[in-house]
Structures are given as C-alpha cells and as structure tokens.
Amino acid sequence: MTATADAPDPASDEDRWCHIQDRLVQVRARVQEEMRAAIASIDAALAELDTLRRHLADHP
C-alpha cells in the first residue's frame, strides 16, 4: 500500500460536501414551509378566538 492510495479522494470529498449543502438547503426549505403552515394555523385559531370574543362581548 502506498501513501497516495490511502489519501482521500478530493473529488469525492467535494461531492460529499456538496451533497451535505444540498441537504441543508432542502431541510431549510422544509422547515420554512412547516413554519409558514404553523403560523397560518395559529392565525386562523386566533381569528376564531377573536370572533368568539366579539360574539360574547355583544351577547353576554
């Protein structure tokens, strides 16, 4: 075995790093999508609570 045979292949290291970066971009996009959905759900619930509050204030 030679020293060059044991050395890491720079191309494969770069490919792995690109793959990791691509996955991070995908994870970030998914987290943002889920956050938007959660915020929309919370906004809808708050709107319902506001409607209920107004109804109770008008009809004690």
C-alpha positions as CSV (number, residue, x, y, z in Angstrom):
1,M,0.0,0.0,0.0
2,T,1.3,3.4,-0.8
3,A,0.7,6.8,0.8
4,T,-1.2,8.0,-2.3
5,A,-3.6,5.1,-2.2
6,D,-4.6,5.9,1.4
7,A,-5.1,9.6,0.7
8,P,-8.7,10.8,0.5
9,D,-10.0,11.5,-3.0
10,P,-10.5,15.3,-3.1
11,A,-13.3,14.9,-5.7
12,S,-15.3,12.6,-3.5
13,D,-14.8,14.9,-0.5
14,E,-16.1,17.8,-2.6
15,D,-19.1,15.7,-3.8
16,R,-19.9,14.8,-0.2
17,W,-19.7,18.4,0.9
18,C,-22.0,19.5,-2.0
19,H,-24.4,16.7,-1.0
20,I,-24.4,17.9,2.6
21,Q,-25.0,21.5,1.5
22,D,-27.8,20.4,-0.8
23,R,-29.5,18.5,2.0
24,L,-29.2,21.6,4.3
25,V,-30.9,23.7,1.7
26,Q,-33.7,21.1,1.5
27,V,-34.0,20.9,5.2
28,R,-34.2,24.7,5.5
29,A,-36.9,24.9,2.8
30,R,-38.9,22.3,4.6
31,V,-38.6,24.0,8.0
32,Q,-39.7,27.3,6.4
33,E,-42.7,25.6,4.8
34,E,-43.7,24.0,8.0
35,M,-43.3,27.2,9.9
36,R,-45.5,29.0,7.4
37,A,-48.1,26.3,7.8
38,A,-47.9,26.5,11.6
39,I,-48.2,30.3,11.6
40,A,-51.2,30.2,9.3
41,S,-52.9,27.7,11.6
42,I,-52.2,29.8,14.6
43,D,-53.5,32.9,12.8
44,A,-56.7,31.0,11.9
45,A,-57.2,29.9,15.5
46,L,-56.6,33.5,16.8
47,A,-59.1,34.8,14.3
48,E,-61.7,32.3,15.6
49,L,-61.0,33.3,19.2
50,D,-61.4,36.9,18.2
51,T,-64.7,36.2,16.6
52,L,-65.8,34.3,19.7
53,R,-64.7,37.1,22.0
54,R,-66.6,39.7,19.9
55,H,-69.7,37.5,20.0
56,L,-69.5,37.0,23.7
57,A,-69.0,40.7,24.3
58,D,-72.1,41.5,22.2
59,H,-74.2,38.8,23.7
60,P,-73.4,38.4,27.4
